[in-house]
């Protein structure tokens, strides 16, 4: 699903943010991307949703080397990726219902199906009474839940979420994690970036842990977590 091979990231002439990163994520896997604020989590996600290219190394998505893709090939790949951004990126003049429905309408889903599925999902994330609300009338936590619903409504092949529980209380945060797990059970590969160690500790998913510009692949269920810097692929995993 995702392959990084010797990837380095820097912005302009600045220092390396990430260096020599190598790992693979298998289809249907679930990973936390963990690290302190500023460690490079958002940069790693940007590489996965084609918002930037590495300064060195190779990134593959769905078996395709993105460094040699034409820009015209990007939209087709991006339609397979759901992204929850830290700044939500909701469309201000659209209601919560219409923001969440947007990916489905772009994909040509029947309006009758949209009117059935979107309210169900918004109710599940606790926004049943806010279907017609504009983003400006919602709290930060409510906007975040709309953004999450929009990212998962089309059941993407790959879901990337940048601090998706950062503006909600612990109860809602755990509920959202269960939503991500249900999507994962249906086959979506999930990567959740967070610095909330308490939340991560409640689950047993593998971790990509960023420290000092490198990545360790860790399995909390193993007797001793694998901790080789810029680790190779998970055991038994291919690209």
SULTAGI-V63731 format. One record per run of one state. SS is the DSSP state (alpha for helix, beta for strand, coil for the rest). FROM is the first residue (numbers start at 1). TO is the last residue. Records with the same first field share a line. If there is no record, write none. Layout:
SS = FROM-TO / FROM-TO
This chain:
coil = 1-1 / 11-15 / 26-29 / 35-40 / 49-55 / 62-63 / 69-70 / 79-80 / 85-94 / 107-110 / 125-127 / 131-133 / 138-139 / 153-157 / 163-169 / 186-188 / 195-196 / 202-205 / 212-213 / 219-228 / 230-239
beta = 2-10 / 16-25 / 30-34 / 56-61 / 64-65 / 81-84 / 95-95 / 134-134 / 158-162 / 189-194 / 206-211 / 214-218 / 229-229
alpha = 41-48 / 66-68 / 71-78 / 96-106 / 111-124 / 128-130 / 135-137 / 140-152 / 170-185 / 197-201
